[in-house]
Amino acid sequence: MFYVSYMLSELRRRRGRTILTALGLAVGVAVVVTVSALSKGLDDAQAQVLKPLTGVGTDLSVSRPLSLSNSGGGPFGNLSPQERQRLRSENGGPRVGLANLGKPGSHFSRDTFASASQLTFAATRVERIRALDGVKSAAGGLTLAAIHIEGTVPKQNQQQTFGPPGTTQGGGPPRSIGLQPITVSGVDQTRPALGAVTSGQLVRGRYFSPSNSKREAILDVSYARRKGIKLGGSVTLGGKKFTVIGFAKTPLGGQASDVYVKLLQLQKLSGRTGRVNTVYVRATSSDQVAKVSAAIKSSFDGASVTTASDLANRVSGSLVDAKNLTGKLGTALEIVGLLAAFLIASLLTLSSVTKRVRELGTLKALGWRQSLVVRQVTGESLLQGLLGGIAGVALGLGGAALIGALSPTLKATVAQAATQSTGPGPGAFSAFGQGSVQAGSTAVSLGAPVGVGLILLAVALAVAGGLVSGAVGGLRAARLRPAEALRHID
Amino acid sequence: MTDLMLQPLFELRGVSRYYGGGTREVRAVDAIDLRIDPGEFLVVAGPSGSGKTTLLQLLGALDRPTEGEILFERRDLARLPDAELTQLRLETIGFVFQQFNLIPTLTARQNVEVALAPQRLSRSEREDRVSELLEAVGLGPRGEHLPSELSGGEQQRVSIARALANRPRILLADEPTGNLDSATGEEIVALLRSISDQRGEAVVLITHDASIAARAGRVVRMQDGRLLEPVTPADLTEATPV
């Protein structure tokens, strides 16, 4: 086709102008590619931080938090009488009266379990949630504060009571009594991908066996280290020995319990048979999460549903700063870069048309229709846009590769959730699940992945730039009167 | 001879072209009456600024008269829309320019092909016609050269081949020898003359070179936008100022 070879000849033989125009567009496109890749890298880094927050495969976590009421009826006025009764029976135990321990000077040992700020509810609720539309799977869980109290009954005020540190009444125990609060979670071992601990979080050992008869425990690796417990060793809960079969690492922001055991065994030990206080839910797809969340809230009075996006708000640090910066400045940079590129390309095309006035006038004199002249100018610009797009993608890939090579480290900090502690326990029960959220910081390496979609977008932008500049140049060419154009002195 | 041959190719009646307005008005062409017959070799002579090029542009449908009628094969060009004027230029008029106006990025072949591009011709038809035209102007072997690789005379030959590409009924040549030495200029005029004689195209050639004007079938002289009294080529000698 003659027109194409004419365009190619123009681009080839006016190399300087072609390179300059294409380069102008390329820089704009490269900015878009690099910033978008950076933005994607930040998204990935954030997702990497957030992934453990949601647990492996858990999209939502349902609990029944205890909220204090300022209205009449006392602090628990918003609870039903049954719930109040249950709260009393579940959390009354940890208040230890010295008079009940035995004679002064005698040795004693006691294990109690408290639900702390979460109310338990019937495990049948898990089945009902599982039956909801959009729910792929659901598993019940029970996270409790287990308090092991051991020591010698002191010879002092026998009326004194005490609880774990952090409780409001009675203060700490006398010096002769040791008190070890730990968090323990009961896990539905038949669903290893859902729960307070999942098979994916194991760093050593194995996951629970399916049988409910074997007493097995998985320990948080830092707890095990702190206590010097080895794999194959044992822990005692409620007077029962559990064999340590694995260590799990609780990632930043994850739900950290010190000990994980099988749900049925914890329910039995703690006197909460048929009760759970968390339901871990996996939706059929991510766009079902909101719907499932609403359905649970409407069918479960007082339920608190936490999704991964709720947790994202608790992440801060340089990662979030960089993400915010990219979100605001990056978009502005992309727009400015593109506009500048379009402007440069348009001005260069306009200048080219001005330099070729007589040539274009000659074409018109030879009988080229206006549309053909405009098409010629626009076609050249489009080809330049395409070249600019390819060069821009190459530059952008270079920029992204550079970011990947430098791999800057960003810090992500997960804050402790605001909690209401009404009873014994570590006082760090989170909104997501019942274990204490692993607050602290982590470092993530920043990459800048460039996908096919981004490459296509970049080329499309460059071609659009070519079109814009071509339209500007074409309009100028269209307006040329042949007689005036031929009089033009180059 | 067909009926068309009996009719004038061009007939200009009171044609004027003014630029500007008020006190700054310039009458580039002023009330010209002129008839051009098919196959005629007409020279328009006159000093610089006398309105020759403007007249040529009016004849070539590149510009519209401010006043008067330009009848081309009985059609008034002043009344035709732009699209029809474009089609008219494509099919019936060939231009030869003083500065050749070749496209510098295209080869000689491609420069001739430029004129054929808007026509619906097959590739082989286009290529055959280009080859034939380049042969006709004596540039057969130079087709793949860029204009910058050709001499002035060769460039003007390419320009003539391009003007002939669509088998026009008239060639309008604006100072075609202006950028050439006299020997080459004479060759170009001879070429135009022979084309006119052999193919029957009318030629309107603008020049201020008396020796070239002397080769014309008819000469009209312009001064300040107006046509002076008719002269014959025999009246002109090389020393005659035109």
Interface residues (C-beta under 8 A of the other chain):
Chain A: F2 Y3 S5 Y6 S9 E10 R12 R13 R14 R358 E359 T362 L363 K364 A365 L366 G367 W368 R369 Q370 L372 R481 P482 A483 L486 R487
Chain B: T53 Q57 G60 L62 D63 D82 A83 T86 Q87 R89 L90 E91 I93 F95 F97 N101 I103 P104 T105 L106 Q110 E113 V114 A115 L116 A117 P118 R126 L146 R162 N166
